[in-house]
Structure formats: C-alpha cells, structure tokens
Amino acid sequence: MDGAFDRVLPSGFATLDAQLPGGGWPRRALTELLLPHPGVGEIRLLGPCLTAIQQQGRLVMLFDPPARLSAQALTQLGFDAGQLLVVHTRARVIPGSDSLWAFEQALKSGHVGATLAWLPPRLRADRLRRLQVAAQAHDGPAFVLREWAAQQRPTAAPLRLALRAGGADRLELKMLKRRGPPLGSPIMLDLSPVLSDALHEQAWRRQRDMAQPAPQLVEPHVHESSQAGGQVCSSRVEAMPLPAATFVSLV
C-alpha cells in the first residue's frame, strides 16, 4: 500500500474507518481513548485490529488493566489469549520510580505489534508527550486509555476519542481530536456480544439504572456453570489466567 494507508490498520468497523484519517487506526502515534469507567466496550472496539495483529504472528501487550481479564471472553472475540502479554507495572512500584517506564520501552523497541495501556489518572502533559515521541518508533497501533475528565486538558496524541455506552452492545464514539476537519456528531457502533441474553440484559439494566460498569472484558466475568442434576446457574468464577510480567524494579 502507498501513502497514508500504509500507516494505518483497519479498525474492523467501516463506519469508523470512514472517519479516521487514512482509513484506520494510526501506526507510530498514540491513539487516546477516554472512558467514563472501564468496561464500556473498549476491548470489543479494539478487538478486530488487535486480533488481526496476532494473526500476523506479532505480539500484543496490555499494560495495567484495571481488573482481571477474562480469557474466555477474549477467546470468544478471536484473541489467542495464551499469546497476550499482560504487564503489571504498578503492582510494586518503587517510590520515585516511573510506572510508565515499561510501556515507553516497549514503544521504543519497535518490535511489538500493538500496545494497549491504561494510564494513571491526571497524567502530566510532558509525560504524555514523551510517550507520543516513543510511539513514533513503534510500527503498530499504540492505544492509551484515560479517565473521562482528561478531555478538558490538551493532549499530545494526534487522535483522541471519547467512548461511552450507547445501549446494549452499542458504543458511542465522539471524535475529540483528529487530523483534518472536526466531526460534529458522534459515531454509533454495534459491538459483538460476549454475554448470554439474560446476563446481557441484566448488565445493561445495571449500568443504566445504577450508573455502574457492566460486566466486561476487564472485570471479573460472569459465566454459566453446571450443577448436579443438569441445572445451570449464573455464578462468578475466577477468570482463566493470562501470561503476565510484573515489573518490580523500574529504575
């Protein structure tokens, strides 16, 4: 491919690609996603792009997810869960050290297929600029997830979107920053379901009525388990473990 198209990867959503500069998620640049809370559908949004990268034999790294990942749900979306590398940099951070060091080094290495990082709140603008500079050496998409309030502050990322639930298995995206003309109206996307019909409705009702995050891929997932006599009931179980690396010394 020539021109801008060799610098992007398709998102898997034609409606979104039509509005993204170059027609997809950018390489060698940060893409910033702002969330009111984790679990609005961000993994399902990025799933088509990330799974395509895995199918090319390239590594996908996840930094500091806010809760346990459900390998079963990730597998349902097409991920090779056994080949995901989850990095916990804040498990035992040394006072005065930088919890973003591992993420920055992964970007600078140029050998990772895709990165996805949940950033600490109230990140300084100069720290974000350092990550954007590091992303220029990264031949793949680099996604950072931040708190909703960050939209009131400037960003070094060339692409910034605000995400929120638009209904059951629907996601509303507002493009806050992109190269080119602004986009006045939000984009609505249909997402792949990952819950049974009953749990799906329960999750959406809970999110709507109580303004609480619905069970998603970054939360302890609700599965169905068999009991004696063939009865099936809903219960919380431990998510299947994913390969993880805990960075203890960040200096």
Backbone bond lengths (Angstrom), bond angles and torsions (degrees), N, CA, C in turn:
res aa  C-N    CA-C-N  psi(-1)  N-CA   C-N-CA  omega(-1)  CA-C   N-CA-C  phi
1 M - - - 1.460 - - 1.519 110.08 -
2 D 1.314 115.80 151.75 1.448 121.17 -178.91 1.515 110.08 -117.36
3 G 1.335 114.52 165.36 1.450 119.92 174.37 1.496 112.93 67.16
4 A 1.360 114.71 -145.63 1.463 120.30 -174.18 1.520 112.07 -66.21
5 F 1.346 118.30 -24.94 1.456 119.80 -172.20 1.525 113.21 -71.92
6 D 1.353 117.60 -17.72 1.457 117.77 175.42 1.514 111.50 -83.51
7 R 1.329 117.08 -0.60 1.463 121.49 179.88 1.522 112.31 -109.78
8 V 1.316 116.71 8.34 1.457 120.65 179.75 1.522 109.56 -133.10
9 L 1.350 114.72 162.79 1.456 122.28 172.92 1.520 108.05 -124.87
10 P 1.324 118.95 136.75 1.468 120.40 -179.90 1.525 111.24 -57.81
11 S 1.318 115.80 141.73 1.464 120.35 179.78 1.520 111.95 -79.92
12 G 1.342 116.77 -19.45 1.459 120.27 -173.65 1.511 112.87 92.55
13 F 1.336 117.26 -2.06 1.459 123.10 178.61 1.534 107.46 -124.77
14 A 1.330 116.84 109.07 1.466 120.51 -175.69 1.523 111.95 -59.59
15 T 1.332 117.30 -37.98 1.462 120.53 -179.58 1.519 111.02 -63.19
16 L 1.326 116.62 -39.10 1.457 120.40 179.31 1.523 110.83 -73.47
17 D 1.327 118.14 -43.47 1.463 120.70 -179.58 1.525 111.56 -59.04
18 A 1.330 116.44 -31.73 1.463 119.89 179.87 1.528 111.83 -65.02
19 Q 1.332 117.46 -20.76 1.457 121.36 -178.12 1.528 113.18 -107.35
20 L 1.325 117.65 -12.42 1.457 120.62 178.86 1.526 109.83 -82.61
21 P 1.327 118.64 133.77 1.464 120.44 178.24 1.528 111.48 -55.81
22 G 1.325 117.11 127.62 1.453 121.51 -178.08 1.505 113.63 83.79
23 G 1.332 117.77 -11.86 1.458 121.03 176.73 1.505 115.70 91.87
24 G 1.343 118.20 24.86 1.456 120.13 178.12 1.510 112.19 177.61
25 W 1.346 115.97 -175.30 1.467 121.11 177.64 1.531 109.23 -70.54
26 P 1.319 118.24 134.97 1.461 119.54 -175.91 1.529 113.03 -75.59
27 R 1.327 115.89 147.44 1.457 123.05 166.38 1.527 107.83 -91.00
28 R 1.330 115.86 162.39 1.470 122.51 173.63 1.531 113.01 54.43
29 A 1.318 116.29 35.50 1.468 121.79 178.07 1.521 108.62 -163.44
30 L 1.325 115.85 152.66 1.457 120.72 175.62 1.523 110.35 -77.66
31 T 1.310 115.37 139.73 1.465 121.93 166.38 1.519 106.88 -114.12
32 E 1.321 116.09 121.71 1.460 121.71 -174.00 1.527 109.59 -103.20
33 L 1.330 116.14 125.36 1.459 122.73 178.07 1.524 108.47 -115.50
34 L 1.318 116.65 122.84 1.463 122.08 -179.10 1.520 109.34 -102.76
35 L 1.354 116.09 131.45 1.460 121.78 -174.18 1.523 110.76 -124.31
36 P 1.342 118.39 140.64 1.461 119.69 170.97 1.523 111.90 -68.51
37 H 1.334 116.85 -26.68 1.464 124.61 174.82 1.520 106.63 -168.79
38 P 1.328 117.99 157.70 1.468 119.39 176.93 1.520 110.91 -64.92
39 G 1.314 115.92 148.56 1.454 120.67 173.85 1.505 115.13 95.65
40 V 1.340 119.29 21.33 1.466 120.24 177.72 1.523 111.43 -83.87
41 G 1.333 116.74 -8.54 1.455 120.83 -178.45 1.516 112.74 125.91
42 E 1.340 116.31 15.68 1.463 120.21 -175.08 1.527 112.81 -64.78
43 I 1.344 118.23 -36.71 1.460 119.84 179.97 1.522 110.48 -70.28
44 R 1.315 116.42 -39.06 1.463 119.34 177.89 1.526 111.35 -67.83
45 L 1.321 117.20 -31.77 1.463 120.55 174.95 1.523 110.96 -63.70
46 L 1.321 116.77 -45.04 1.464 121.05 -175.73 1.515 113.00 -86.50
47 G 1.337 117.02 -11.55 1.458 121.23 -174.47 1.523 114.85 -53.48
48 P 1.338 120.30 -50.01 1.467 119.30 -178.08 1.521 113.45 -57.83
49 C 1.308 117.58 -39.91 1.462 121.28 179.35 1.521 110.84 -69.66
50 L 1.329 117.23 -46.94 1.466 120.52 -176.38 1.522 112.32 -68.04
51 T 1.323 117.15 -38.88 1.465 118.84 178.82 1.524 111.02 -68.63
52 A 1.329 117.86 -34.33 1.462 120.55 176.37 1.524 110.81 -63.23
53 I 1.332 116.45 -37.44 1.467 120.55 177.62 1.523 110.43 -66.57
54 Q 1.333 116.85 -42.17 1.464 119.59 176.17 1.523 111.68 -60.24
55 Q 1.318 117.30 -39.06 1.455 120.73 -178.79 1.528 111.83 -66.89
56 Q 1.329 116.78 -19.63 1.463 121.22 174.61 1.523 111.86 -83.61
57 G 1.343 116.77 1.49 1.452 121.41 179.55 1.512 113.97 81.51
58 R 1.333 118.03 18.45 1.456 121.83 -178.59 1.530 109.93 -104.06
59 L 1.318 115.38 153.09 1.460 121.84 -174.20 1.524 111.44 -80.89
60 V 1.328 115.71 138.42 1.469 122.76 172.13 1.527 107.25 -112.73
61 M 1.327 116.78 125.25 1.460 122.59 -178.43 1.522 110.11 -114.49
62 L 1.330 116.21 134.58 1.456 123.63 177.73 1.525 108.19 -115.57
63 F 1.318 117.09 125.82 1.454 122.32 -177.16 1.523 111.11 -110.49
64 D 1.325 115.63 121.91 1.462 123.89 171.63 1.527 114.71 55.64
65 P 1.348 118.61 52.13 1.465 118.39 172.77 1.524 109.67 -59.57
66 P 1.336 118.04 144.32 1.462 120.85 -171.94 1.518 114.62 -73.66
67 A 1.331 117.91 -12.00 1.465 120.84 179.13 1.515 108.30 -156.06
68 R 1.315 115.48 176.18 1.462 121.07 -177.42 1.523 110.50 -61.08
69 L 1.326 116.15 137.37 1.454 121.88 177.46 1.526 110.53 -88.17
70 S 1.308 117.00 141.21 1.459 121.95 177.67 1.522 108.90 -93.70
71 A 1.331 116.20 107.46 1.463 120.15 179.19 1.526 110.77 -63.44
72 Q 1.331 117.24 -34.57 1.455 120.24 -179.39 1.521 110.82 -63.87
73 A 1.334 117.23 -44.81 1.460 120.16 179.57 1.529 111.06 -68.08
74 L 1.325 116.83 -38.47 1.463 119.86 177.93 1.526 110.97 -63.21
75 T 1.328 116.71 -41.49 1.458 120.86 178.27 1.518 110.57 -62.85
76 Q 1.326 116.26 -38.99 1.460 120.49 178.50 1.519 111.63 -60.91
77 L 1.332 117.12 -29.90 1.460 121.12 179.26 1.523 112.77 -85.60
78 G 1.324 117.55 -1.09 1.446 120.26 176.68 1.507 115.48 104.46
79 F 1.340 117.74 1.30 1.457 120.58 177.60 1.520 110.71 -73.49
80 D 1.321 115.29 148.28 1.463 120.97 164.70 1.529 105.21 -90.34
81 A 1.334 115.55 90.91 1.461 120.24 -171.94 1.524 112.00 -60.56
82 G 1.319 117.24 -30.86 1.450 120.57 -179.44 1.516 113.68 -69.90
83 Q 1.330 117.34 -15.24 1.452 121.38 -178.88 1.524 112.79 -105.81
84 L 1.327 117.78 1.09 1.464 120.74 174.11 1.525 109.02 -77.33
85 L 1.307 116.77 139.75 1.458 120.85 175.79 1.523 108.64 -111.03
86 V 1.323 116.60 116.84 1.462 122.73 -179.43 1.522 108.01 -103.33
87 V 1.317 116.60 124.74 1.460 122.27 -176.41 1.522 108.89 -113.41
88 H 1.341 116.12 123.35 1.465 121.95 178.43 1.527 107.90 -106.61
89 T 1.306 117.04 98.92 1.465 119.82 -177.02 1.516 112.56 -88.93
90 R 1.326 117.61 -14.05 1.463 119.58 -174.52 1.521 112.41 -105.70
91 A 1.322 117.09 9.60 1.462 119.55 -177.96 1.524 111.05 -64.33
92 R 1.343 116.35 -43.97 1.464 120.39 179.38 1.527 108.28 -143.56
93 V 1.321 114.39 68.01 1.458 118.99 -177.18 1.523 110.20 -75.50
94 I 1.326 116.72 131.03 1.455 121.75 178.41 1.527 108.75 -74.26
95 P 1.346 118.83 133.47 1.466 120.05 178.44 1.518 111.30 -52.24
96 G 1.345 115.31 132.17 1.451 120.71 179.04 1.515 114.03 87.89
97 S 1.353 117.76 -7.00 1.459 119.98 179.44 1.529 109.69 -89.83
98 D 1.318 115.78 172.70 1.451 122.61 -174.71 1.522 109.41 -108.91
99 S 1.330 116.86 114.03 1.461 119.96 -177.33 1.523 112.26 -71.11
100 L 1.328 118.73 -11.41 1.459 121.86 179.84 1.526 112.65 -95.20
101 W 1.327 116.83 3.74 1.454 120.26 -177.22 1.526 111.87 -58.11
102 A 1.326 117.74 -46.78 1.465 121.18 -176.84 1.521 110.84 -63.70
103 F 1.323 117.06 -41.14 1.463 121.02 178.98 1.524 110.39 -63.25
104 E 1.308 116.91 -44.72 1.464 121.02 179.84 1.528 110.89 -62.38
105 Q 1.342 116.90 -41.83 1.461 119.92 -179.93 1.529 111.55 -66.18
106 A 1.318 117.06 -36.33 1.465 120.08 177.15 1.523 110.71 -62.89
107 L 1.328 116.57 -40.70 1.461 120.52 177.94 1.525 110.87 -64.72
108 K 1.318 116.24 -44.86 1.466 120.35 -177.27 1.516 112.94 -67.04
109 S 1.331 117.18 -26.39 1.464 120.33 -174.64 1.524 112.52 -63.57
110 G 1.340 116.20 -33.23 1.458 119.95 -178.18 1.507 114.35 73.72
111 H 1.340 118.22 9.10 1.466 121.45 -174.79 1.527 113.13 -113.25
112 V 1.318 118.03 2.39 1.461 121.87 -177.75 1.530 109.08 -100.40
113 G 1.321 116.12 139.69 1.461 119.27 -178.97 1.507 113.92 -71.64
114 A 1.344 117.41 -43.07 1.468 121.61 179.89 1.516 108.63 -156.97
115 T 1.315 115.72 148.85 1.458 121.56 176.70 1.522 109.39 -127.67
116 L 1.320 114.48 145.96 1.464 122.16 176.76 1.515 106.97 -138.63
117 A 1.339 117.52 119.37 1.460 121.00 -174.30 1.521 110.37 -130.57
118 W 1.335 114.79 132.04 1.465 121.17 171.26 1.533 106.30 -90.08
119 L 1.320 117.06 111.11 1.457 120.80 -173.52 1.525 111.16 -83.70
120 P 1.333 116.99 153.03 1.471 119.69 175.92 1.522 110.35 -66.00
121 P 1.325 117.85 152.05 1.476 120.19 -178.78 1.520 111.68 -67.81
122 R 1.325 113.80 156.68 1.466 123.18 175.87 1.531 111.37 55.10
123 L 1.312 115.22 43.65 1.463 120.83 179.34 1.534 109.49 -67.92
124 R 1.323 115.75 136.64 1.465 120.45 -179.26 1.531 110.19 -67.91
125 A 1.327 115.66 147.19 1.459 121.06 -177.97 1.520 111.63 -61.43
126 D 1.339 117.90 -37.53 1.460 119.73 -179.17 1.527 111.38 -67.47
127 R 1.323 117.20 -31.07 1.475 120.51 178.57 1.520 110.29 -69.89
128 L 1.315 116.23 -38.46 1.456 119.76 177.66 1.532 110.66 -67.34
129 R 1.318 116.81 -36.59 1.470 119.71 176.66 1.524 111.18 -62.27
130 R 1.328 117.25 -38.33 1.466 119.98 177.27 1.520 111.28 -62.15
131 L 1.325 116.49 -40.27 1.460 120.03 178.57 1.526 110.99 -66.51
132 Q 1.322 117.49 -38.16 1.454 120.71 178.12 1.528 110.96 -64.45
133 V 1.325 116.74 -40.43 1.468 120.23 176.77 1.527 110.23 -63.59
134 A 1.341 116.44 -42.97 1.463 120.04 178.82 1.528 111.25 -63.33
135 A 1.330 116.80 -35.15 1.463 120.89 -177.69 1.526 112.04 -65.89
136 Q 1.314 117.80 -20.53 1.461 120.30 179.90 1.521 112.21 -66.93
137 A 1.330 117.48 -18.08 1.465 121.80 176.61 1.523 112.10 -94.30
138 H 1.314 117.01 -1.21 1.468 122.58 -172.84 1.522 109.33 -98.25
139 D 1.318 117.15 111.14 1.460 121.55 -177.50 1.525 110.61 -83.69
140 G 1.303 114.74 65.97 1.452 120.93 -179.86 1.519 109.04 177.00
141 P 1.318 117.77 176.83 1.463 120.30 178.49 1.529 111.17 -74.93
142 A 1.313 115.81 144.83 1.468 121.94 177.74 1.525 107.18 -129.05
143 F 1.322 115.86 105.41 1.463 121.23 -176.84 1.522 109.77 -100.40
144 V 1.328 116.48 135.55 1.460 121.42 173.67 1.522 108.29 -124.68
145 L 1.332 115.94 134.96 1.456 121.69 -179.71 1.518 108.58 -109.21
146 R 1.327 115.87 131.07 1.451 121.13 -175.29 1.522 110.45 -134.42
147 E 1.330 114.67 170.15 1.454 120.59 -178.62 1.527 111.16 -71.71
148 W 1.325 115.43 154.23 1.467 123.64 -176.35 1.530 111.79 -57.13
149 A 1.330 117.22 -37.54 1.469 121.24 -175.85 1.522 112.76 -67.15
150 A 1.328 118.34 -14.89 1.461 120.65 -178.33 1.518 112.04 -65.70
151 Q 1.333 118.11 -17.02 1.461 119.46 -179.75 1.516 112.47 -66.69
152 Q 1.321 117.59 -14.19 1.457 121.19 176.36 1.523 112.02 -82.72
153 R 1.332 117.47 -4.41 1.468 121.53 -178.68 1.515 110.23 -118.67
154 P 1.336 117.94 151.51 1.469 120.46 179.50 1.515 111.15 -67.45
155 T 1.316 115.94 162.04 1.458 121.12 -179.12 1.518 110.83 -137.66
156 A 1.333 115.43 147.19 1.460 120.56 174.39 1.524 111.41 -83.55
157 A 1.320 117.60 -14.02 1.463 120.91 179.50 1.525 109.74 -68.33
158 P 1.329 118.62 132.45 1.465 119.95 -179.98 1.522 113.85 -72.92
159 L 1.350 117.22 -15.76 1.455 120.97 179.69 1.522 108.80 -130.97
160 R 1.334 116.08 123.72 1.468 121.58 179.46 1.523 108.91 -134.30
161 L 1.351 115.13 128.74 1.458 121.62 178.03 1.520 109.37 -128.35
162 A 1.320 115.93 145.51 1.461 122.32 172.83 1.524 108.07 -105.42
163 L 1.340 116.10 129.67 1.461 121.96 -176.80 1.520 109.84 -115.36
164 R 1.317 115.27 140.79 1.463 119.93 169.52 1.518 108.86 -156.15
165 A 1.321 115.51 157.22 1.457 120.51 -178.13 1.516 110.07 -64.43
166 G 1.335 116.12 135.41 1.454 121.24 178.24 1.511 112.12 -112.37
167 G 1.322 117.37 12.81 1.453 123.31 -176.71 1.508 108.67 139.12
168 A 1.313 116.97 -179.44 1.449 120.69 179.27 1.525 109.35 -65.09
169 D 1.350 115.84 120.39 1.464 122.32 -179.16 1.523 112.23 58.73
170 R 1.310 116.18 31.99 1.463 120.95 174.36 1.526 108.31 -131.38
171 L 1.317 115.29 145.42 1.453 121.51 -177.01 1.517 109.35 -128.96
172 E 1.333 115.20 132.84 1.463 121.30 176.64 1.527 108.66 -102.85
173 L 1.315 116.83 126.78 1.451 122.63 -179.96 1.525 109.24 -117.77
174 K 1.305 115.39 130.00 1.455 121.17 173.71 1.520 107.78 -114.53
175 M 1.313 116.84 121.77 1.452 121.44 -177.69 1.525 108.65 -85.07
176 L 1.327 116.37 106.89 1.458 121.54 -175.87 1.523 112.60 -87.35
177 K 1.317 116.48 -28.38 1.461 120.38 -179.27 1.515 108.80 -153.09
178 R 1.329 115.87 134.02 1.451 122.14 174.73 1.524 108.18 -159.91
179 R 1.310 115.82 162.07 1.462 119.50 173.37 1.515 107.92 -74.32
180 G 1.328 115.86 129.88 1.449 119.50 -178.05 1.512 111.26 107.77
181 P 1.330 117.27 -168.47 1.461 120.86 -176.29 1.520 112.01 -67.96
182 P 1.336 117.62 150.55 1.472 119.92 177.69 1.520 111.35 -68.25
183 L 1.320 114.98 158.28 1.464 121.61 177.49 1.521 107.59 -110.92
184 G 1.325 116.64 116.07 1.458 120.87 -172.46 1.515 114.35 -75.61
185 S 1.323 118.34 -37.06 1.462 120.97 -174.54 1.516 110.75 -105.54
186 P 1.343 117.10 149.37 1.475 120.17 179.38 1.522 111.88 -70.80
187 I 1.326 115.72 161.86 1.457 123.48 177.16 1.522 107.95 -105.02
188 M 1.314 117.40 133.88 1.458 121.90 176.93 1.524 109.24 -107.91
189 L 1.334 115.62 128.52 1.453 121.23 -179.35 1.525 110.41 -122.68
190 D 1.327 116.30 142.72 1.459 122.41 171.94 1.527 108.46 -91.22
191 L 1.332 116.74 128.88 1.455 122.47 -177.60 1.520 111.27 -104.01
192 S 1.314 115.56 156.50 1.463 120.46 175.96 1.524 109.45 -69.34
193 P 1.331 119.28 132.33 1.469 120.62 178.03 1.519 110.68 -72.73
194 V 1.337 115.65 146.64 1.465 120.35 176.21 1.522 111.71 -126.83
195 L 1.308 118.45 1.64 1.458 122.10 179.15 1.522 109.87 -116.81
196 S 1.338 116.57 156.95 1.454 120.39 172.03 1.528 108.79 -64.50
197 D 1.326 117.45 163.01 1.466 120.66 -176.19 1.524 111.81 -57.06
198 A 1.346 116.88 -44.07 1.461 120.02 -177.39 1.526 111.10 -65.89
199 L 1.337 116.55 -46.13 1.455 119.70 -179.71 1.515 111.35 -69.87
200 H 1.324 116.34 -33.00 1.458 121.88 176.75 1.522 110.27 -58.67
201 E 1.338 117.24 -49.43 1.460 121.05 -179.44 1.526 110.86 -66.60
202 Q 1.331 116.87 -40.48 1.459 120.86 178.79 1.526 110.68 -61.75
203 A 1.328 116.83 -42.29 1.465 121.07 -178.69 1.517 111.09 -64.65
204 W 1.327 116.83 -44.57 1.464 119.35 -178.79 1.522 110.91 -67.57
205 R 1.347 117.31 -39.70 1.456 120.28 179.66 1.521 110.44 -63.98
206 R 1.339 117.00 -40.09 1.462 121.02 178.40 1.529 111.01 -64.11
207 Q 1.324 116.03 -42.26 1.456 119.72 -179.94 1.529 110.93 -66.75
208 R 1.324 117.12 -40.05 1.461 121.41 -178.18 1.524 111.94 -69.97
209 D 1.322 117.25 -46.88 1.460 121.26 -172.96 1.518 113.87 -81.46
210 M 1.322 117.07 -32.05 1.453 120.53 -174.33 1.516 113.61 -112.55
211 A 1.343 116.05 -0.47 1.465 121.02 -178.91 1.521 110.85 53.70
212 Q 1.341 115.65 39.83 1.454 121.93 178.42 1.514 109.12 -112.41
213 P 1.333 119.16 150.75 1.457 121.33 178.26 1.526 111.67 -61.75
214 A 1.333 115.87 134.15 1.455 119.99 174.45 1.517 109.59 -75.83
215 P 1.350 117.19 156.22 1.462 118.38 176.88 1.522 110.60 -57.07
216 Q 1.310 116.62 124.86 1.452 121.32 -176.95 1.516 109.20 -136.53
217 L 1.315 115.32 -168.57 1.451 119.54 -173.09 1.511 113.08 -75.38
218 V 1.338 118.10 -14.63 1.452 119.79 179.83 1.523 111.21 -106.86
219 E 1.311 117.77 16.56 1.451 121.83 178.11 1.525 108.63 -125.05
220 P 1.349 117.84 159.18 1.469 118.66 173.27 1.520 108.94 -52.68
221 H 1.324 116.83 121.45 1.459 120.79 -168.64 1.525 110.93 -88.70
222 V 1.316 116.73 148.75 1.458 123.11 177.41 1.520 108.11 -94.47
223 H 1.332 116.89 121.49 1.452 121.57 179.50 1.529 109.07 -118.24
224 E 1.329 115.80 170.92 1.461 121.22 172.88 1.516 108.95 -100.22
225 S 1.327 116.51 134.40 1.463 119.96 -179.20 1.520 109.43 -126.84
226 S 1.338 116.36 145.39 1.463 121.59 -178.36 1.522 109.72 -84.15
227 Q 1.321 115.65 142.55 1.458 122.11 174.90 1.526 108.50 -118.90
228 A 1.348 115.93 173.77 1.460 121.18 179.54 1.523 109.80 -58.22
229 G 1.325 116.07 143.03 1.455 120.14 178.50 1.511 113.11 84.47
230 G 1.344 117.72 6.60 1.452 119.88 176.87 1.511 113.83 82.59
231 Q 1.322 117.96 2.36 1.455 120.09 179.08 1.528 109.20 -69.45
232 V 1.328 116.27 142.94 1.451 121.88 177.61 1.517 108.51 -116.63
233 C 1.302 116.92 129.90 1.452 119.72 179.55 1.517 108.42 -136.02
234 S 1.337 115.81 160.92 1.454 120.92 177.94 1.513 109.25 -87.74
235 S 1.317 117.23 138.02 1.456 120.09 178.85 1.504 109.03 -153.46
236 R 1.329 117.28 157.09 1.448 121.87 175.27 1.525 108.46 -89.18
237 V 1.311 115.68 129.09 1.449 120.65 178.62 1.506 108.14 -128.91
238 E 1.319 115.92 163.59 1.451 120.46 177.95 1.523 109.39 -68.67
239 A 1.327 116.29 132.65 1.457 120.02 175.88 1.516 109.39 -66.11
240 M 1.331 116.48 148.11 1.460 120.81 176.64 1.525 108.74 -60.27
241 P 1.342 118.05 134.64 1.463 119.57 -176.57 1.523 111.45 -69.03
242 L 1.317 115.99 147.09 1.448 122.70 175.61 1.523 109.03 -110.36
243 P 1.343 117.41 152.90 1.463 118.89 175.33 1.517 109.82 -57.04
244 A 1.303 117.67 132.91 1.467 120.72 -176.26 1.513 110.20 -140.33
245 A 1.314 114.22 150.46 1.472 121.25 174.69 1.504 107.46 -127.51
246 T 1.304 117.48 125.68 1.459 122.01 177.60 1.514 109.19 -102.74
247 F 1.320 117.07 117.15 1.452 121.68 178.67 1.524 107.53 -86.11
248 V 1.331 116.32 111.84 1.459 120.81 -177.38 1.531 110.22 -91.80
249 S 1.306 117.15 -53.36 1.464 120.80 178.93 1.516 109.40 -95.19
250 L 1.307 117.13 114.04 1.457 122.02 -177.16 1.521 111.50 -106.55
251 V 1.322 117.35 18.04 1.468 119.95 -178.78 1.516 109.46 -114.73
